[in-house]
Amino acid sequence: MQALRSPFGVFFVFCLASLAPMPGNAKGATVQVSISGPGMQAPIHTTDPAAIAPNAWGGNFALLDAGPVPEPDRNLPRYQIHLWVDLGDSVEVKYSVLLVTEPSSGKAFAYLPGPHDRWYANNVYTIIRGSEGRWFRANERWAKAIHEIIRRQRQP
């Protein structure tokens, strides 16, 4: 306890506390998703509860624990998805992925941008997963919600 009485001890404890991980909700909730891709004149912005359910830090937009999968057919439409997070004093894009769905199987895939991709720096500034630059199966419920929003937007 003597060490905590010195200025160095107090500083050391402060530094340790600042390194402790914050719970996911303390880092901000996803409050909006923007979607852009082929055939869209402008991005779609949505606050649909199923679309904003994933958390940038939790990664629940993809089945990361199941491991990476092969890249889907490059001819399939790829949608850029941005997760907008409420940081208290601002709302910012904190994570971005590509979303692809194979029409024949209905399987959806999410790509976490790698070092040579546009959104990589923003993503790893938010969280380094060690899975960057790889494809994963997408969270099925989330992918269906995103595609339903795209479908509704394209209807006259």
Contact map, one row per residue, 1 for C-alpha under 8 A:
111110000000000000000000000000000000000000000000000000000000000000000000000000000000000000000000000000000000000000000000000000000000000000000000000000000000
111111000000000000000000000000000000000000000000000000000000000000000000000000000000000000000000000000000000000000000000000000000000000000000000000000000000
111111011100000000000000000000000000000000000000000000000000000000000000000000000000000000000000000000000000000000000000000000000000000000000000000000000000
111111111100100000000000000000000000000000000000000000000000000000000000000000000000000000000000000000000000000000000000000000000000000000000000000000000000
111111101100000000000000000000000000000000000000000000000000000000000000000000000000000000000000000000000000000000000000000000000000000000000000000000000000
011111111100000000000000000000000000000000000000000000000000000000000000000000000000000000000000000000000000000000000000000000000000000000000000000000000000
000111111110000000000000000000000000000000000000000000000000000000000000000000000000000000000000000000000000000000000000000000000000000000000000000000000000
001101111111000000000000000000000000000000000000000000000000000000000000000000000000000000000000000000000000000000000000000000000000000000000000000000000000
001111111111100000000000000000000000000000000000000000000000000000000000000000000000000000000000000000000000000000000000000000000000000000000000000000000000
001111111111110000000000000000000000000000000000000000000000000000000000000000000000000000000000000000000000000000000000000000000000000000000000000000000000
000000111111111000000000000000000000000000000000000000000000000000000000000000000000000000000000000000000000000000000000000000000000000000000000000000000000
000000011111111100000000000000000000000000000000000000000000000000000000000000000000000000000000000000000000000000000000000000000000000000000000000000000000
000100001111111110000000000000000000000000000000000000000000000000000000000000000000000000000000000000000000000000000000000000000000000000000000000000000000
000000000111111111000000000000000000000000000000000000000000000000000000000000000000000000000000000000000000000000000000000000000000000000000000000000000000
000000000011111111100000000000000000000000000000000000000000000000000000000000000000000000000000000000000000000000000000000000000000000000000000000000000000
000000000001111111110000000000000000000000000000000000000000000000000000000000000000000000000000000000000000000000000000000000000000000000000000000000000000
000000000000111111110000000000000000000000000000000000000000000000000000000000000000000000000000000000000000000000000000000000000000000000000000000000000000
000000000000011111110000000000000000000000000000000000000000000000000000000000000000000000000000000000000000000000000000000000000000000000000000000000000000
000000000000001111111000000000000000000000000000000000000000000000000000000000000000000000000000000000000000000000000000000000000000000000000000000000000000
000000000000000111111100000000000000000000000000000000000000000000000000000000000000000000000000000000000000000000000000000000000000000000000000000000000000
000000000000000000111110000000000000000000000000000000000000000000000000000000000000000000000000000000000000000000000000000000000000000000000000000000000000
000000000000000000011111011000000000000000000000000000000000000000000000000000000000000000000000000000000000000000000000000000000000000000000000000000000000
000000000000000000001111111000000000000000000000000000000000000000000000000000000000000000000000000000000000000000000000000000000000000000000000000000000000
000000000000000000000111111110000000000000000000000000101100000000000000000000000000000000000000000000000000000000000000000000000000000000000000000000000000
000000000000000000000011111110000000000000000000000000000000000000000000000000000000000000000000000000000000000000000000000000000000000000000000000000000000
000000000000000000000111111110000000000000000000000000000000000000000000000000000000000000000000000000000000000000000000000000000000000000000000000000000000
000000000000000000000111111110000000000000000000000000001000000000000000000000000000001000000000000000000000000000000000000000000000000000000000000000000000
000000000000000000000001111111000000000000000000000000000000000000000000000000000000111100000000000000000000000000000000000000000000000000000000000000000000
000000000000000000000001111111100000000000000000000000100000000000000000000000000000111000000000000000000000000000000000000000000000000000000000000000000000
000000000000000000000000000111111000000000000000000111110000000000000000000000000011110000000000000000000000000000000000000000000000000000000000000000000000
000000000000000000000000000011111000000000000010000100000000000000000000000000000011110000000000000000000000000000000000000000000000000000000000000000000000
000000000000000000000000000001111100000000001111001100000000000000000000000000000011100000000000000000000000000000000000000000000000000000000000000000000000
000000000000000000000000000001111110000000001110001100000000000000000000000000001111000000000000000000000000000000000000000000000000000000000000000000000000
000000000000000000000000000000011111000000111100000000000000000000000000000000011111000000000000000000000000000000000000000000000000000000000000000000000000
000000000000000000000000000000001111100000111000000000000000000000000000000000111100000000000000000000000000000000000000000000000000000000000000010000000000
000000000000000000000000000000000111110101110000000000000000000000000000000000111000000000000000000000000000000000000000000000000000000000000000000000000000
000000000000000000000000000000000011111100100000000000000000000000000000000011110000000000000000000000000000000000000000000000000000000000000000000000000000
000000000000000000000000000000000001111100000000000000000000000000000000000011100000000000000000000000000000000000000000000000000000000000000000000000000000
000000000000000000000000000000000000111110000000000000000000000000000000000000000000000000000000000000000000000000000000000000000000000000000000000000000000
000000000000000000000000000000000001111111100000000000000000000000000000000000000000000000000000000000000000000000000000000000000000000000000000000000000000
000000000000000000000000000000000000001111100000000000000000000000000000000000000000000000000000000000000000000000000000000000000000000000000000000000000000
000000000000000000000000000000000001000111110000000000000000000000000000000000000000000000000000000000000000000000000000000000000000000000000000000000000000
000000000000000000000000000000000111100111111000000000000000000000000000000000000000000000000000000000000000000000000000000000000000000000000000000000000000
000000000000000000000000000000000111000001111100000000000000000000000000000000000000000000000000000000000000000000000000000000000000000000000000000001001000
000000000000000000000000000000011110000000111110000000000000000000000000000000000000000000000000000000000000000000000000000000000000000000000000000000000000
000000000000000000000000000000011100000000011111001100000000000000000000000000000000000000000000000000000000000000000000000000000000000000000000000000000000
000000000000000000000000000000111000000000001111101100000000000000000000000000000000000000000000000000000000000000000000000000000000000000000000000000000000
000000000000000000000000000000010000000000000111111100000000000000000000000000000000000000000000000000000000000000000000000000000000000000000000000000000000
000000000000000000000000000000000000000000000011111110000000000000000000000000000000000000000000000000000000000000000000000000000000000000000000000000000000
000000000000000000000000000000000000000000000001111110000000000000000000000000000000000000000000000000000000000000000000000000000000000000001100100000000000
000000000000000000000000000000011000000000000111111111000000000000000000000000000000000000000000000000000000000000000000000000000000000000000100110000000000
000000000000000000000000000001111000000000000111111111100000000000000000000000000010000000000000000000000000000000000000000000000000000000000000000000000000
000000000000000000000000000001000000000000000000111111100000000000000000000000000000000000000000000000000000000000000000000000000000000000000100000000000000
000000000000000000000000000001000000000000000000001111110111100000000000000000000000000000000000000000000000000000000000000000000000000000000100000000000000
000000000000000000000001000011000000000000000000000111111111100000000000000000000010000000000000000000000000000000000000000000000000000000000000000000000000
000000000000000000000000000001000000000000000000000001111111000000000000000000000010100000000110000000000000000000000000000001000000000000000000000000000000
000000000000000000000001001000000000000000000000000000111110000000000000000000000000000000000000000000000000000000000000000001100000000000000000000000000000
000000000000000000000001000000000000000000000000000001111111000000000000000000000000000000000000000000000000000000000000000000000000000000000000000000000000
000000000000000000000000000000000000000000000000000001111111110100000000000000000000000000000000000000000000000000000000000000000000000000000000000000000000
000000000000000000000000000000000000000000000000000001110111111100000000000000000000000000000000000000000000000000000000000000000000000000100000000000000000
000000000000000000000000000000000000000000000000000001100011111000000000000000000000000000000000000000000000010000000000000000000000000001100110000000000000
000000000000000000000000000000000000000000000000000000000011111100000000000000000000000000000000000000000000110000000000000000000000000111100000000000000000
000000000000000000000000000000000000000000000000000000000001111111100000000000000000000000000000000000000000000000000000000000000000000111100000000000000000
000000000000000000000000000000000000000000000000000000000011011111110000000000000000000000000000000000000000000000000000000000000010000110000000000000000000
000000000000000000000000000000000000000000000000000000000000001111100000000000000000000000000000000000000000000000000000000000000000000000000000000000000000
000000000000000000000000000000000000000000000000000000000000001111110000000000000000000000000000000000000000000000000000000000000000000110000000000000000000
000000000000000000000000000000000000000000000000000000000000001111111000000000000000000000000000000000000000000000000000000000000000000100000000000000000000
000000000000000000000000000000000000000000000000000000000000000101111100000000000000000000000000000000000000000000000000000000000000011110000000000000000000
000000000000000000000000000000000000000000000000000000000000000000111110000000000000000000000000000000000000000000000000000000000000011110000000000000000000
000000000000000000000000000000000000000000000000000000000000000000011111000000000000000000000000000000000000000000000000000000000000001000000000000000000000
000000000000000000000000000000000000000000000000000000000000000000001111110000000000000000000000000000000000000000000000000000000000011000000000000000000000
000000000000000000000000000000000000000000000000000000000000000000000111110100000000000000000000000101000000100000000000000000000000000000000000000000000000
000000000000000000000000000000000000000000000000000000000000000000000011111100000000000000000000000000000000000000000000000000000000000000000000000000000000
000000000000000000000000000000000000000000000000000000000000000000000011111110000000000000000000000000000000000000000000000000000000000000000000000000000000
000000000000000000000000000000000000000000000000000000000000000000000000111110000000000000000000000000000000000000000000000000000000000000000000000000000000
000000000000000000000000000000000000000000000000000000000000000000000001111111000000000000000000000111000000000000000000000000000000000000000000000000000000
000000000000000000000000000000000000110000000000000000000000000000000000011111100000000000000000000110000000000000000000000000000000000000000000000000000000
000000000000000000000000000000000000110000000000000000000000000000000000000111110000000000000000011100000000000000000000000000000000000000000000000000000000
000000000000000000000000000000000011110000000000000000000000000000000000000011111000000000000000011100000000000000000000000000000000000000000000000000000000
000000000000000000000000000000000111100000000000000000000000000000000000000001111100000000000001111000000000000000000000000000000000000000000000000000000000
000000000000000000000000000000001111000000000000000000000000000000000000000000111110000000000001111000000000000000000000000000000000000000000000000000000000
000000000000000000000000000000001110000000000000000000000000000000000000000000011111000000001111100000000000000000000000000000000000000000000000000000000000
000000000000000000000000000001111100000000000000000100110000000000000000000000001111100000001111000000000000000000000000000000000000000000000000000000000000
000000000000000000000000000001111100000000000000000000000000000000000000000000000111110000111110000000000000000000000000000000000000000000000000000000000000
000000000000000000000000000111110000000000000000000000010000000000000000000000000011111000111100000000000000000000000000000000000000000000000000000000000000
000000000000000000000000000111100000000000000000000000000000000000000000000000000001111111110000000000000000000000000000000000000000000000000000000000000000
000000000000000000000000001110000000000000000000000000000000000000000000000000000000111111110000000000000000000000000000000000000000000000000000000000000000
000000000000000000000000000100000000000000000000000000000000000000000000000000000000011111100000000000000000000000000000000000000000000000000000000000000000
000000000000000000000000000000000000000000000000000000000000000000000000000000000000011111100000000000000000000000000000000000000000000000000000000000000000
000000000000000000000000000000000000000000000000000000000000000000000000000000000000011111110000000000000000000000000000000000000000000000000000000000000000
000000000000000000000000000000000000000000000000000000000000000000000000000000000001111111111000000000000000000000000000000000000000000000000000000000000000
000000000000000000000000000000000000000000000000000000000000000000000000000000000001111001111100000000000000000000000000000000000000000000000000000000000000
000000000000000000000000000000000000000000000000000000000000000000000000000000000111100000111111000000000000000000000000000000000000000000000000000000000000
000000000000000000000000000000000000000000000000000000010000000000000000000000000111100000011111000000000000000000000000011001000000000000000000000000000000
000000000000000000000000000000000000000000000000000000010000000000000000000000000111000000001111100000000000000000000010011001000000000000000000000000000000
000000000000000000000000000000000000000000000000000000000000000000000000000000011110000000001111110000000000000110000010001000000000000000000000000000000000
000000000000000000000000000000000000000000000000000000000000000000000000000000011100000000000011111000000000011110000000000000000000000000000000000000000000
000000000000000000000000000000000000000000000000000000000000000000000000000001111000000000000001111100000000011110000000000000000000000000000000000000000000
000000000000000000000000000000000000000000000000000000000000000000000000000001111000000000000000111110000001111000000000000000000000000001000010000000000000
000000000000000000000000000000000000000000000000000000000000000000000001000111100000000000000000011111000001110000000000000000000000000000000000000000000000
000000000000000000000000000000000000000000000000000000000000000000000000000110000000000000000000001111100111100000000000000000000000000000000000000000000000
000000000000000000000000000000000000000000000000000000000000000000000001000100000000000000000000000111111111000000000000000000000000000000000000000000000000
000000000000000000000000000000000000000000000000000000000000000000000000000000000000000000000000000011111110000000000000000000000000000000000000000000000000
000000000000000000000000000000000000000000000000000000000000000000000000000000000000000000000000000001111100000000000000000000000000000000000000000000000000
000000000000000000000000000000000000000000000000000000000000000000000000000000000000000000000000000001111110000000000000000000000000000000000000000000000000
000000000000000000000000000000000000000000000000000000000000000000000000000000000000000000000000000011111111000000000000000000000000000000000000000000000000
000000000000000000000000000000000000000000000000000000000000000000000000000000000000000000000000000011101111100000000000000000000000000011010000000000000000
000000000000000000000000000000000000000000000000000000000000000000000000000000000000000000000000001111000111110000000000000000000000000011110010000000000000
000000000000000000000000000000000000000000000000000000000000010000000001000000000000000000000000001110000011111000000000000000000000001111000000000000000000
000000000000000000000000000000000000000000000000000000000000110000000000000000000000000000000000111100000001111100000000000000000000001111000000000000000000
000000000000000000000000000000000000000000000000000000000000000000000000000000000000000000000000111000000000111110000000000000000000111100000000000000000000
000000000000000000000000000000000000000000000000000000000000000000000000000000000000000000000001110000000000011111000001000000000011111000000000000000000000
000000000000000000000000000000000000000000000000000000000000000000000000000000000000000000000001110000000000001111111111001000000001110000000000000000000000
000000000000000000000000000000000000000000000000000000000000000000000000000000000000000000000000000000000000000111111001000000000001110000000000000000000000
000000000000000000000000000000000000000000000000000000000000000000000000000000000000000000000000000000000000000011111001100000000001100000000000000000000000
000000000000000000000000000000000000000000000000000000000000000000000000000000000000000000000000000000000000000011111101000000000000000000000000000000000000
000000000000000000000000000000000000000000000000000000000000000000000000000000000000000000000000000000000000000011111111000000000000000000000000000000000000
000000000000000000000000000000000000000000000000000000000000000000000000000000000000000000000000000000000000000010011111100000000000000000000000000000000000
000000000000000000000000000000000000000000000000000000000000000000000000000000000000000000000011000000000000000010001111111000000000000000000000000000000000
000000000000000000000000000000000000000000000000000000000000000000000000000000000000000000000000000000000000000111111111111100000001000000000000000000000000
000000000000000000000000000000000000000000000000000000000000000000000000000000000000000000000000000000000000000000100111111110000000000000000000000000000000
000000000000000000000000000000000000000000000000000000000000000000000000000000000000000000000110000000000000000000000011111111000000000000000000000000000000
000000000000000000000000000000000000000000000000000000000000000000000000000000000000000000000111000000000000000010000011111111110000000000000000000000000000
000000000000000000000000000000000000000000000000000000000000000000000000000000000000000000000000000000000000000000000001111111111000000000000000000000000000
000000000000000000000000000000000000000000000000000000000000000000000000000000000000000000000000000000000000000000000000111111110000000000000000000000000000
000000000000000000000000000000000000000000000000000000011000000000000000000000000000000000000110000000000000000000000000011111110000000000000000000000000000
000000000000000000000000000000000000000000000000000000001000000000000000000000000000000000000000000000000000000000000000001111111000000000000000000000000000
000000000000000000000000000000000000000000000000000000000000000000000000000000000000000000000000000000000000000000000000001111111101000000000000000000000000
000000000000000000000000000000000000000000000000000000000000000000000000000000000000000000000000000000000000000000000000000100111111000000000000000000000000
000000000000000000000000000000000000000000000000000000000000000000000000000000000000000000000000000000000000000000000000000000011111000000000000000000000000
000000000000000000000000000000000000000000000000000000000000000100000000000000000000000000000000000000000000000100000000000000001111110000000000000000000000
000000000000000000000000000000000000000000000000000000000000000000000000000000000000000000000000000000000000000111100001000000011111110000000000000000000000
000000000000000000000000000000000000000000000000000000000000000000000000000000000000000000000000000000000000001111100000000000000011111000000000000000000000
000000000000000000000000000000000000000000000000000000000000000000011010000000000000000000000000000000000000001111000000000000000011111100000000000000000000
000000000000000000000000000000000000000000000000000000000000000000011110000000000000000000000000000000000000111100000000000000000000111110000000000000000000
000000000000000000000000000000000000000000000000000000000000011101111000000000000000000000000000000000000000111000000000000000000000011111000000000000000000
000000000000000000000000000000000000000000000000000000000000011101011000000000000000000000000000000000000011110000000000000000000000001111100000000000000000
000000000000000000000000000000000000000000000000000000000000111000000000000000000000000000000000001000000011110000000000000000000000000111110110000000000000
000000000000000000000000000000000000000000000000000000000001111000000000000000000000000000000000000000000001000000000000000000000000000011111110000000000000
000000000000000000000000000000000000000000000000000000000000000000000000000000000000000000000000000000000011000000000000000000000000000001111111000000000000
000000000000000000000000000000000000000000000000010000000000000000000000000000000000000000000000000000000000000000000000000000000000000000111111100000000000
000000000000000000000000000000000000000000000000011011000000100000000000000000000000000000000000000000000000000000000000000000000000000001111111110000000000
000000000000000000000000000000000000000000000000000000000000100000000000000000000000000000000000001000000001000000000000000000000000000001111111111000000000
000000000000000000000000000000000000000000000000000000000000000000000000000000000000000000000000000000000000000000000000000000000000000000011111111100000000
000000000000000000000000000000000000000000000000011000000000000000000000000000000000000000000000000000000000000000000000000000000000000000001111111110000000
000000000000000000000000000000000010000000000000001000000000000000000000000000000000000000000000000000000000000000000000000000000000000000000111111111000000
000000000000000000000000000000000000000000000000000000000000000000000000000000000000000000000000000000000000000000000000000000000000000000000011111111100000
000000000000000000000000000000000000000000000000000000000000000000000000000000000000000000000000000000000000000000000000000000000000000000000001111111110000
000000000000000000000000000000000000000000000000000000000000000000000000000000000000000000000000000000000000000000000000000000000000000000000000111111111000
000000000000000000000000000000000000000000010000000000000000000000000000000000000000000000000000000000000000000000000000000000000000000000000000011111111100
000000000000000000000000000000000000000000000000000000000000000000000000000000000000000000000000000000000000000000000000000000000000000000000000001111111110
000000000000000000000000000000000000000000000000000000000000000000000000000000000000000000000000000000000000000000000000000000000000000000000000000111111110
000000000000000000000000000000000000000000010000000000000000000000000000000000000000000000000000000000000000000000000000000000000000000000000000000011111111
000000000000000000000000000000000000000000000000000000000000000000000000000000000000000000000000000000000000000000000000000000000000000000000000000001111111
000000000000000000000000000000000000000000000000000000000000000000000000000000000000000000000000000000000000000000000000000000000000000000000000000000111111
000000000000000000000000000000000000000000000000000000000000000000000000000000000000000000000000000000000000000000000000000000000000000000000000000000001111
